[in-house]
Amino acid sequence: MVNPDKTDTLHLLGKGNSQVSLNHNYFEVKLGPSRPVKYLGVILDSRLTWRKHGDFTMRKAHNLLWACRMTYRARWGLKPKVVHWLYVPIVQVTISFASLVWWPACQKASVKKRLGKVQRLACFGTMGTIHTTPIGAMEAFTATLRWI
């Protein structure tokens, strides 16, 4: 049985279309169009811009990395190998979840910049370097691929 109170409708629109106001009834409950809808962990909007999903994913990855960051610093805490071991299965998997669907958003400069910030923070943790170390050198030493 489907719960109509938890059911949303999403109208996918093309570039030139305006917002369509269609109302559907489902078991005598009126369903109006909703803005973003989360389906299987992917946030969809009516124009499929992936902005909301990208923002959510980057915020989640950044928060996960900062939660791991509390366990290490440059001079104490977990060893760099363990930090890298945490980064790959937790943060990278979080970012790359459903990336086959939302990869067009990764072509935007703002998303590239946010992905670079997460990658840079992870490289600092895995190497224990100072903040003036170039990101390219850290990625080469840790054998971490650049996201974009």
Secondary structure, DSSP 8 states (H G I E B T S, - for coil): ---GGG--B-----SS-------EEETTEEE-B-SSEEETTEEE-TT---HHHHHHHHHHHHHHHHHHHTTB-SSSBS-HHHHHHHIIIIIIHHHHTTHHHHGGGGGSHHHHHHHHHHHHHHHHHHHT--TTS-HHHHHHHHT-----
